[in-house]
């Protein structure tokens, strides 16, 4: 019932971290099968992309609203777009950035995935817009790239009428 979108391995605590599109949480699943909620931030409606930053002992989490989460509202549906940083041990919030406000275009937003560069900088895609964001290790965000080549041309039937890229990757040296 979690509707997990992502799973990543936390090598420090030997847990798999699993996002929840339905509940907006991050669960830690131990190698013994034990499950506990690591992140339960009321700001998070649907957690999608996850990345563990072992060097900084944090997990980065994308927050969006497809419209099928238990915290979905008319105000957040396809409007919510953010990233939070949480302590790997306690799940405590370190910072949160609202990327829909940063985009400043009043359009639909749906951050889906993120990737970490070698210096810990996060790059975040928005599947409902033509933008990629850059967030430094302190939570300072900027628009990294806005290009109409990234305009959403697909759809997710029953959820999103206009959807584009759903993943992002770092290419070393580029």
VEXDREN-2710 file (C-alpha; in Angstrom, 1 decimal):
% VEXDREN-2710
k/r/px/py/pz
1/UNK/0.0/0.0/0.0
2/UNK/3.0/2.3/0.1
3/UNK/3.2/2.7/-3.7
4/UNK/7.0/2.8/-3.5
5/UNK/8.6/4.9/-6.3
6/UNK/12.3/4.5/-5.2
7/UNK/14.5/2.3/-3.1
8/UNK/18.2/3.0/-2.2
9/UNK/20.7/1.3/0.1
10/UNK/22.0/3.1/3.2
11/UNK/25.5/1.5/3.6
12/UNK/26.0/3.1/7.1
13/UNK/22.9/1.5/8.7
14/UNK/22.5/-1.5/6.3
15/UNK/18.9/-0.5/5.5
16/UNK/17.1/-0.1/2.2
17/UNK/15.2/3.2/2.2
18/UNK/11.9/3.1/0.4
19/UNK/9.8/6.1/-0.7
20/UNK/6.0/6.2/-0.5
21/UNK/3.9/7.9/-3.2
22/UNK/0.8/7.1/-1.1
23/UNK/1.9/8.2/2.4
24/UNK/4.7/10.7/1.8
25/UNK/7.1/8.9/4.1
26/UNK/10.5/7.2/3.8
27/UNK/10.7/3.7/5.4
28/UNK/13.9/1.9/6.4
29/UNK/13.8/-1.9/5.7
30/UNK/16.5/-3.8/7.5
31/UNK/18.3/-6.8/6.1
32/UNK/16.4/-8.9/8.6
33/UNK/13.1/-7.7/7.1
34/UNK/12.3/-5.2/9.9
35/UNK/10.5/-2.0/8.8
36/UNK/10.5/1.4/10.5
37/UNK/9.4/4.8/9.4
38/UNK/12.6/7.0/9.1
39/UNK/11.1/10.2/7.7
40/UNK/7.5/11.3/8.5
41/UNK/7.5/15.1/7.7
42/UNK/4.0/16.6/7.4
43/UNK/5.3/18.7/4.4
44/UNK/5.8/15.5/2.3
45/UNK/2.7/14.5/0.4
46/UNK/4.2/11.9/-2.0
47/UNK/7.8/10.9/-1.7
48/UNK/9.2/9.8/-5.1
49/UNK/13.0/10.0/-5.7
50/UNK/15.6/9.2/-3.0
51/UNK/19.3/9.5/-2.9
52/UNK/21.6/8.6/0.0
53/UNK/24.5/11.0/0.5
54/UNK/26.8/8.9/2.7
55/UNK/29.5/11.5/3.0
56/UNK/27.0/13.9/4.6
57/UNK/24.9/11.3/6.4
58/UNK/21.7/12.4/4.7
59/UNK/19.0/11.2/2.4
60/UNK/17.5/13.6/-0.2
61/UNK/13.8/13.1/-0.9
62/UNK/11.7/14.6/-3.7
63/UNK/8.2/15.7/-2.8
64/UNK/5.3/16.0/-5.3
65/UNK/1.6/15.2/-5.6
66/UNK/0.3/12.9/-8.4
67/UNK/-3.1/13.2/-6.7
68/UNK/-3.3/9.7/-5.2
69/UNK/-1.7/10.3/-1.8
70/UNK/-3.5/10.3/1.5
71/UNK/-2.3/14.0/2.0
72/UNK/-3.4/15.1/-1.5
73/UNK/-5.3/18.4/-1.6
74/UNK/-6.6/20.6/-4.4
75/UNK/-3.9/23.1/-3.6
76/UNK/-1.0/20.6/-3.9
77/UNK/-2.2/18.3/-6.7
78/UNK/0.4/18.8/-9.5
79/UNK/1.4/22.0/-7.9
80/UNK/3.7/20.7/-5.1
81/UNK/7.4/20.4/-6.0
82/UNK/10.1/20.2/-3.4
83/UNK/13.2/18.5/-2.1
84/UNK/14.1/17.8/1.5
85/UNK/17.3/16.7/3.2
86/UNK/17.0/14.4/6.2
87/UNK/19.4/12.9/8.7
88/UNK/20.1/9.2/7.9
89/UNK/20.1/8.1/11.5
90/UNK/17.2/10.1/13.0
91/UNK/15.1/11.2/9.9
92/UNK/15.2/14.8/11.2
93/UNK/14.7/17.5/8.6
94/UNK/17.9/19.4/7.8
95/UNK/16.3/21.7/5.1
96/UNK/13.5/21.8/2.6
97/UNK/13.3/23.8/-0.6
98/UNK/10.1/24.6/-2.6
99/UNK/11.0/24.3/-6.2
100/UNK/7.6/25.3/-7.6
101/UNK/8.1/28.7/-6.1
102/UNK/11.6/28.9/-7.5
103/UNK/10.3/28.0/-11.0
104/UNK/8.0/31.0/-10.7
105/UNK/5.9/30.1/-13.8
106/UNK/2.6/29.2/-12.2
107/UNK/2.5/26.0/-14.1
108/UNK/2.1/22.4/-13.1
109/UNK/5.1/20.7/-11.3
110/UNK/6.0/17.2/-10.5
111/UNK/9.6/16.6/-9.3
112/UNK/10.3/13.0/-9.7
113/UNK/14.0/12.1/-9.5
114/UNK/17.3/13.5/-8.4
115/UNK/20.9/12.7/-8.7
116/UNK/24.0/13.8/-6.7
117/UNK/27.1/15.1/-8.4
118/UNK/30.5/14.3/-6.9
119/UNK/30.4/17.4/-4.6
120/UNK/27.0/16.6/-3.2
121/UNK/25.1/19.0/-5.4
122/UNK/21.7/17.6/-6.3
123/UNK/20.2/17.9/-9.7
124/UNK/16.4/17.5/-9.8
125/UNK/14.1/16.9/-12.8
126/UNK/10.5/18.1/-13.1
127/UNK/8.4/15.7/-15.2
128/UNK/5.6/18.3/-15.7
129/UNK/7.9/21.2/-16.7
130/UNK/10.9/21.9/-18.9
131/UNK/13.3/22.6/-16.0
132/UNK/16.1/20.9/-14.1
133/UNK/17.1/22.4/-10.7
134/UNK/20.4/22.5/-8.9
135/UNK/20.5/22.4/-5.1
136/UNK/23.8/22.8/-3.2
137/UNK/24.5/20.9/0.0
138/UNK/23.0/23.6/2.2
139/UNK/19.6/23.7/0.4
140/UNK/20.2/26.7/-1.8
141/UNK/18.4/26.0/-5.1
142/UNK/18.5/27.5/-8.5
143/UNK/17.3/26.7/-12.0
144/UNK/20.1/24.8/-13.6
145/UNK/18.5/24.4/-17.0
146/UNK/15.2/25.4/-18.7
147/UNK/14.8/24.2/-22.2
148/UNK/11.7/23.5/-24.3
149/UNK/13.4/20.3/-25.5
150/UNK/12.3/19.0/-22.0
151/UNK/8.7/20.0/-22.5
152/UNK/6.4/17.2/-21.3
153/UNK/5.0/15.3/-24.3
154/UNK/3.8/12.1/-22.7
155/UNK/1.2/11.3/-20.1
156/UNK/0.5/8.9/-17.3
157/UNK/-3.1/7.7/-17.9
158/UNK/-5.4/8.5/-15.0
159/UNK/-2.8/10.6/-13.2
160/UNK/-1.0/13.2/-15.3
161/UNK/-2.1/14.6/-18.7
162/UNK/1.4/16.1/-19.5
163/UNK/4.5/14.3/-18.3
164/UNK/8.1/14.3/-19.6
165/UNK/11.3/13.0/-18.2
166/UNK/11.1/10.8/-15.1
167/UNK/14.7/10.2/-14.3
168/UNK/18.0/12.0/-14.2
169/UNK/21.6/10.8/-14.1
170/UNK/25.1/12.3/-13.6
171/UNK/27.6/11.8/-16.4
172/UNK/31.2/12.1/-15.0
173/UNK/33.2/15.0/-16.6
174/UNK/30.1/16.5/-18.1
END
